[in-house]
Each structure stands twice: as C-alpha cells, then as structure tokens.
Amino acid sequence: MKKHSVFISVFFLIFSLNVQAGSIEKKYPTVDVDLKAVKVSKHVYFVQGKAGIATDNAGFISNAGFVVTNEGVVVFDALGTPSLAVKLYKEIRKVTQQPIRYVIMSHYHADHLYGLQVFKELGAKVIAPQGARVYLASDVSDNLLATRRVDLAPWVNESTHLVPADQYISTEYKFSLGGIQFKITPLGNAHSEGDLTLLVEPDNVLFSGDLIFEGRIPFVGQANIFNWLKALETMRNVNVSAVLPGHGPLAKDPNALINMTYNYLSLLKNTMQTAVENWTPFAEAYAQIDWGDYMFLPAFDAANRMNAYNVFLFMERTNQ
Ligand SMILES: [Zn+2]
C-alpha cells in the first residue's frame, strides 16, 4: 500500500471511531452521577458505585474497571445501565484512545449487566462464565429487565437489551494482550449461576466480582453457599496486591475483605443449617441470631432477611 493510502486509511479509521464514539454518547440518556476512574496499578483502573440497593444512585451501585494495554482495553463488568457504561467509556477515553477489545463479565446479574450493549456496539468481544447461559435462558432475566425499565427509567428503557457473551468459560483461561497476561478463573455456581474472577498478572490485581462485597451486606439470591465459601477459601490463598470487589472500595488488604464476606456467609450457613436440621421455623431461627456485626451496614434492612431466607431454603433443598 502506498504511503498516502495508508494515511487515508488511518484517517478514516480514526474518523469512523470518533463518529462511533460520538453516536454512542448521543444514543443514550445522560446520567448525573459521580463516576471517576481511579488508577489502581500500572495498567488497572477502577470505578466504584455507591453502596445501596439496585435502584439507588441511578443504578450506579456496582463497580467496574478496565485494563489499558498498548493493543487495546479490557473492561471488567459493564455497570447497571447503558448510560453508566457510556460514562465509563468516557473515563476510558480520558486515559487512552485504544479500542475496547474485551469485556470480561464477572457474572450475569442486572446491576453489572445492562451496560454491556454499549461495549458490544463499540466492537468488544464479551467473555462470561458458563453459568451466564442459565441466567439468559431464565424468566428471571426478562422479568427483571421489565421491572428495571420502570424503576431505572429513563436509563433502562425499551432499547435496553440482554447481550449474550461471545465466549463462555468453564475452565481456567489465560490470554495476553499488548504483552499483559490475564488469567480468568471460573468458579462455577457460587454467588450466581456462574461467577469468574480476573487476575491481571503483571500488576497482581484481582477483579473478584460479587464473590466479595465490601462495606455492605452481600446479595445472596440463589447462591450456592457451599461453593461460594469454597471459592473464598481459594482466594485467601492467592497473594494479590489488591482486590477489586463487585461492590464497595478496593482492598489493599485483600484478606480482610475476603474475611468480611466469608464470616457473614458462614454465619448464614451455620445458623440456617442448624435451623433446618432441628426443624426450627425460619422466623424463630432468624429472631435468635445476633446480627450485631452487620446490622449497621448499608443494605442490611433491604437484604439481610431475604438472604437468610434464601439460605434456609437452600439448606432445605440440599438436606433432602
Ligand atoms: Zn452485584
């Protein structure tokens, strides 16, 4: 190719990327929340949602992050509305003009998911845990989207849709981009039908998704509490320099963070297991538990009783 035609191709590539980016920004309603990327390590950036329930803070209640390499950007989780994803994209553009190559999804839950269509439109490849297929095939995903179109209007609206992954992961998966090594570890059905973590190897930074909550009560939902606890035990043994959780601030002392989630889940598991074994009715068992360490944390009133009840039902199912 001649020099001037290379120049013209590059010009049109940059021009079309800019048009694409501009149209992405115009396509979605703007959202006025404080979303700023913080640099965590040489290549890793993090945005932190505000602690609260799903509809607080215009849906910005979960975290996300991105990794900048000189061959493109890897995004981790997509936030709870397309408008939030556009804001995240703008933060990325403050740091680099590299294309968005991958979005790695920790799991498919609404608060991390509805922004995905923005990155898909920007040409990213989506990687998710195998269990995301279960979520996508369930009525829960459609029903929740319908509910959020009301609760999170105008940011979640008729054009918001569920985006399937391009690749589903069920065994450890490593890849490299721009000389940076990434390790994806799927953990099976733990917090959700399928969870994974992402380790950015040269920075020794771990994106944990919702296996770890910091500064609020975890959301248990349909979790397999045994697998979740096992996954946390495994993570205790990885000596990372920072953990970026799915909710709450990043941890420079990862074990303290892991322990908070681990202790809370252990309390639920032990008390509900005992209740089921002794045929104690749920309400009675619940009333006897000392929630002292957790009752002043955000989301306690909204989530705790339902968490305990879900674990109670899980124990009844697994006891049979
Ligand atoms: Zn979440």
Boltz pocket constraint, residues with backbone or C-beta under 6 A from the ligand:
constraints:
  - pocket:
      binder: B
      contacts: [[A, 62], [A, 109], [A, 111], [A, 112], [A, 210], [A, 246], [A, 247]]
      max_distance: 6.0
